[in-house]
Amino acid sequence: MNYRDELFSIFSDTYKDAYGIRPNLKDYTHFTNEALREEMKTLSNIIQDDIYEEHKQQEQDALRFEKHITDMLSFGANSREDAIRWILDSEGLLGEEPAYICFRFNLPDSYKEEVS
């Protein structure tokens, strides 16, 4: 694979990471190598912004989950473990895989042990 083909391959992967689909490379054949690299910088910035927003949303969702736990404790759950079990039961998630539960609530992996 020559340098330009490799550059297009990396560009295609980066574009897919940014937008979820592969670009029509025919639209970029007139780009110089430098222009492709600049476009990849732009795409990388988009990806970084998306990652930041996802982390920010996950933090907000974790705070929401923590509030839900606090609410369950105030409603009579005897422990944090009971509160989480009540939450999972109300969502029909008792017995589900911890990774799936974290996905459903958009929680960080650090919650896997608690929701198992």
N, C-alpha and C positions, 0 to 999 in steps of 0.2 A: 504494500500500500504506500503510495507516495504521500508527500507532506500535505498536499491540498486535499486529497481524499481523507486523510486522517483528520484534518482540520474540519472538513464537512461532517465527518462522523461525530466528532466531539461537539460541534455546533448543533447537530441534530439531537444529540442526547441532552444537551443543556436546554435547548428549546423545549423539548418534551418535559423536562423537569419543571420548567417555568410555566408552561401552558397546558400540559397534560396530553398533548398531541404532537406528532412529528410535523415539522414544516415541509412544505413543498419546496424541495431544494432547488427546483428550477427557478424559483423567485430570487435565489441568492447566487446564481452562477456568475452574475456580473460583478459581484462584490470582490474586492481585492482581499488578499489574505489579511491585511491590516484591518480592513473594514469588518471582516468576519470576526476577528479578535475583539474589536470594539463592540460589536453586537453581542458577543458572548459576555463581555463585561456588563453590559446593560442587563442581559438575561440573568447573570449571576446576582446582580443587585435586586432584581425582582424576586429571585429565589430566596435571598437573604431576608427581604422584607416579609415574604410569606412565612418563613420559618419564625421570625420574630412575632408576627401576628398569631400564629398557631400556638406558640409558647404563652403568649399573653392570654389568649382565650383559655388555654388549659389551666393557667393559674386562676382565672376567674371561675372556671368550672370547679376546680378543687375547693375554692372558698365557698362556693354554693353548696358543694357536697358536705363540707365541714359544718355549714349552717344547718343543713338538713340533719346531720348527726346531733348537733346541739338541740335542735327542735325535738328530736326523738327522745333525747335524754330528759328534756323538760316535760315530755308527755308521759314519762314513766319508765323508759328503758333503764335497766339497772346498770348498764355498762356501755362503753363505746362499742364493744363487740355485739351486744344486743341491739343497739341502735342501728348498726350497719346491717345486721340480720333483718331487722324490721324493714329497712329501706329496700334491701334486695328482695324480700318477700313481696313487698307492695308493688315492685316492678316486675315480678315474675322471674327473677334472676337467681333465686336460690339454687345452688348446685351447678351453676354455669361456671365455665372456665374463668379464672381471674383476669386473664388478658382480655376476654370478651367484655367482662364487667367494666374494666378500666376503659375500654373502647367506648362502650355505651354511655358512660358518664364523662368521657373525655378526661380521665384522670391520668396522672403520670404513673409510670411503672412502679414507683415506690409504694403504691397502694395495693399492689397485687397480693401481698401477704395478708393484709387486713381484710380483703374482700373474699379470701378463699375459704 
